[in-house]
């Protein structure tokens, strides 16, 4: 399969850039589609990568269809994936995450191209519970239950769930070969934007805490930091994606969780672990205070969240995949990237 041509829509984003690098190493020919190439700029001279600067929201249906038609496999990683966006611009979230992605699905149907569709662990909705209930989320058995309509933060998960159901329906009616991936909190280098001031944006939790550590503003624990998540090193996640790519029979018309159950922690403990790691990595080692903030104050009206998400990953482990990084190692590797970058920039500013 290493001679196959793979199209990566969103292949220069956080997850996509790491997958692009891995697939080049594995010998694949790649067409990478994204709105910019900043994270993969060093790869562009490679003779097995064709980068297309393109936004699927624009009028470029013919170009997208040609890319899909000339590919053996399509990875669709395009999405808005930030809770602040779900609250602030719900219609645009649906437009991109459902309407525009459905066009890609239909292109794969029309051209008989295998599709690997990224979804989200948020489709499991409100079914997670706090300590004392270790029930994992099963791709084939767990119910997908969202919150009330007025809590419009769920519009993202609802759009993603509907896209999954459309992919599934196209498999039934039109013979589409597909795999849906539900990612559980991937962490790694070049993950998100950082903010120098607390009111300059609302990145996801790792980048939010990392920004606070580097730029010395409070680390905000939403709703006390009681919610729990299972974090996954991006290298482990990408290895799982390669298993899926190279196992078309095993994973055809399957939904697959990618996550590390052993890395589950509360947001409270996550914040304190990041402070501990930062003290080891940073030249000054000073850490900011931790403050509690209500979810609707931090994200906006209409915010609601799931208390706990633990993935069942037997579909991957039965094939031989095993995560290699525990939570501290995951944070050390990711945080060292940002600490080194910050200290280089600070040193340059003093010259």
Secondary structure as UniProt FT lines:
FT   TURN            2..3
FT   STRAND          5..9
FT   TURN            10..12
FT   HELIX           14..25
FT   TURN            26..27
FT   STRAND          29..34
FT   HELIX           38..43
FT   TURN            44..45
FT   TURN            47..48
FT   STRAND          49..53
FT   TURN            56..57
FT   HELIX           61..69
FT   STRAND          73..76
FT   HELIX           83..88
FT   HELIX           90..94
FT   HELIX           95..100
FT   HELIX           101..111
FT   STRAND          114..118
FT   HELIX           121..124
FT   TURN            131..132
FT   TURN            139..141
FT   TURN            149..150
FT   HELIX           152..154
FT   HELIX           155..174
FT   STRAND          178..183
FT   STRAND          186..187
FT   TURN            189..190
FT   TURN            198..199
FT   HELIX           205..215
FT   STRAND          219..222
FT   HELIX           223..225
FT   STRAND          228..230
FT   STRAND          232..233
FT   HELIX           234..245
FT   TURN            248..253
FT   STRAND          254..258
FT   HELIX           261..263
FT   STRAND          264..266
FT   HELIX           267..281
FT   STRAND          290..293
FT   HELIX           295..299
FT   TURN            301..302
FT   HELIX           314..317
FT   TURN            318..320
FT   HELIX           327..350
//
